[in-house]
Amino acid sequence: MRLSRRSLLHAAALAPIAGCGRGAGTPWSGGWIGTGAATGHLLRDRSGTPPAPARQRRAGVVIVGSGVAGLGAARALRQAGVDDVQVFDLESVAGGNSRGHSIGGIACPLGAHYLPLPGAAAVEVIDLLEELGLRRTVAGKPAYDERTLCHSPQERLLIDGAWHDGLLPPLEALPLADRARTLDDYRRFAAAVTALGDRAAFAIPTARARWSATHEALDHVTFAQWLDAAGLGAPALRWYLDYC
């Protein structure tokens, strides 16, 4: 059995639909939501001199885009005492792909806007969540607004006609001849990630990251080159990393 990115991604994409009761042959329709394509096209296709703006003003700082990065920049400026800030966006609502949406009365995200619960070292994230009223301390322990919590996504793969939980191809779904090498590669890759990430080398924000010459060297090779040099070539591992 050969694992391919196309076949496994196709199975993963169909997994949430597999249990739906919609009849066979029923047409599906869809389209883009949450994007200001019409507004953007007006700006793109406008001919001649654009009309004068309805209002003009000066600002000490202009931020283009009100997604997470733009809003984060505005918040940082406010915390630094800079209040003459203007944020622009093509959309009529701030948030970018972190905005929420509703389909058929059911809330859903427009993008990957969730984040893991922060550990004790993620003080910047904790400060933000407390500022937003999503986190507080009760009896010395963190308590979160349960209305904002979401379940971990349930991922599964269809391999040779059978479903397997998770996104890392399990050994029992692989040819017997490939299992030993794949297990060894799984373990060695996990150990390498742990070693490279030791001592908060990839901390966020990056200003607190403890960078070293070893990490600097990684910027000069591709991921595939690094895997080749480490002898990590098991097809199942390569598929998983390519997906990730």
N, C-alpha and C positions, 0 to 999 in steps of 0.2 A: 504494500500500500504506500503510495506516494502522497505526502502532505503537500498541498499547494495553497498559497495565500488566497487565490481566487475561490477555490472550493470551500475552504474553511470560513472565509469571510462571508461567503454567500449563505452558508448554513447559520452562522452567528446572526446575520441580519434577519433571517427568516424566523429565528427562534421565538421572538415575542409574538409573531403572527400565527404560529403553528396551532395555538389553542383557540383561535378566534372562530366564531361560528358563521362567518359570512360565506354565502354559497359560492361554489365554484363557478367561474365565468362572470361573476359580478364585476363590472369595471371599477377600477380605482381611479380617483382623481386627486390632484394635489397641486401645490404651487409654493412659491416663496412667501414667507411671512416675516414680519419684523424688519424688513429692509425698505428704505426709502428710494426704491428704484425710480419711481415716477418723478420724484423731486430731483434726483440725481440726473435723470435724462433731460429735465427742463434746463438744468445748468449746462449740461453737455451740448445740447442741441440748439441753445439760444444763439440766434444770429444777430449781428450788429452790436450796438452798444447796450449793455444791460441798463435797466432803469435805475434811477437814483435810489439809494436806500431810504426807507421811510424814516429811519432815525440813525443818527451817528453819535458816537461817544468815544472817549478815550479810556483806556484801561492800562493799568500798570503791568498786568500779565494777561496774555490771551492763551487759552487752552483749546485746541481743536480736537474735538472728540470727547464724548461724555461716557465712554465705556469705563471699565474698572481702572485702567491706567489714568485716564483723564480725571475721573472723580478722585482717585488716590492722590494725584498731583494737587488738585484743588484743596483737598483736606490737609495735605502736608504744608501747603502755603498758608492756610488759615492757622494751623498750629504754630507756624513760625511768625505769626503776626502780620501776614500780608493779606489784606482784605480787599484790595482793588483788583479783583480777578474776574475775568469774563470767560465762560465756557460755551463753546459753540458745538452744535451737532446737527447732522442732516435730519435726524429723526425729531419727532415732536416730544419724545419722552427720553429721559436720560437712562443710562444703564448698559447700552450696547448689547452684546450677546449674553449679558448676565441678567437681563430682564426676565420676568416671568410672563406667562401667557396662559390662555385658557382655551381648550377645545371641547366643545360639547359640555361646558360647565365644569370640566375637570382641569385643575391647575397643572401646568407643565412648564418646563424651562424652555427658553429659546436657544440656550447653549449650555456648555458645561460650567455652570455657575456655582456649583457646590464646592465645599472644601472639607477636609478631614478635621475632626476636633483637634485643636492645637495642643501640643504638649507644653509642659511647664516652661520650656526654653523659648517658645514662640511668643514672647511678650508683646511684640508689635501686633500680632493677630489677636491676642487676648484683649489688648487695649481697644482695638477696633470693635470687637464683638460686644464688649462692655459699653462702649460709647453708643452702639446701636441698640442697646437694651436686649441683646440676645443671650448674654451671659452674665451671671452674678455669682457671688460666693455665699454659700449657705453652710454654716457649721464648718467652715474651713475647707469645703469642697466645692468645686465648680458645678453650677447648675445651669442648664441651657433651656431656652424656651422650646418646649417639645414640638410646638407647631412649626418650627423651622428645621427640624431634624428629618432626614430621609434615610430610607433603608439602603444598605449597600446593594449595588446592582447585581443581579443574578445572571452570571455569564455561563454559557455552555457551548460545546462544540459537537457537531455531527460528524462522526468519523466512521466510515464503513457501515452506515445505516444505524448507528447507535449513538445516543446522546451521552455526553460526559460533562460533568460539572466543572466549571472553571474555564480559563482561557489557556492555561499551560497544558499542552497535549499530555495526557497521562501515559505512563509506561505501558499499561495493559492494553492500550489502543494501538500500540506500535508493533511492527514485526518483531518477533522474538530475537532475531539477530541484531536488531538495533537497540535493544533495551539497555544493555550494559553500558554501551558508549554514551547513550543519551543521558542516563542517570549520572554518569561521571561528569558529563558536560554541564548538566543542571547544577550539580554540587560545586564544581569549580567556578562556574560563572557567579553563583551566589556568594562564594567566598571572596572572589575578586571585587565584587560590588561592595561588600562589607569593608574590605581593606581600603579601597579607594575613598569610601565615604567616612572613614574613621576620623575622629577629632573634628567633626563639624566642617569638613572641607566644602560641603555644598550647602551650607546654612543659608536660610533666607530670612532677612534680606542679605544679599551677597556681601554687604559691607562687613558682616560678621563672619564671613567664610574664611577658614584658615587654609589658604592656597599654598601650594608647594611646587617645586620644580617637577615633581612627578605628575601633578595635575596639569601643569603648564604644557608638558609634553603631549598630553592627550589632544590638545587643540591643533596639533600638527598632523594628525592621522585621522582617517575616516573610521567609523565604527566597524565596518567590514574588515579594514586592515588590522585593527586591534584584535578582533575576534580570530582572524587568520593567524596572527602572530602568537596568540594564546592557544592555538590548536582547538578552538571551540567551533566545530563544524557540524554538529549533529543537526540534521534537517529540521527536527521538531523544535529545537532551541532557536534556530535561525528564523523559522516561521514566526514563532512567538515574539522574538525581538523585532522583526520587521513589522509585525502588527502593532506592537507597542510604540 
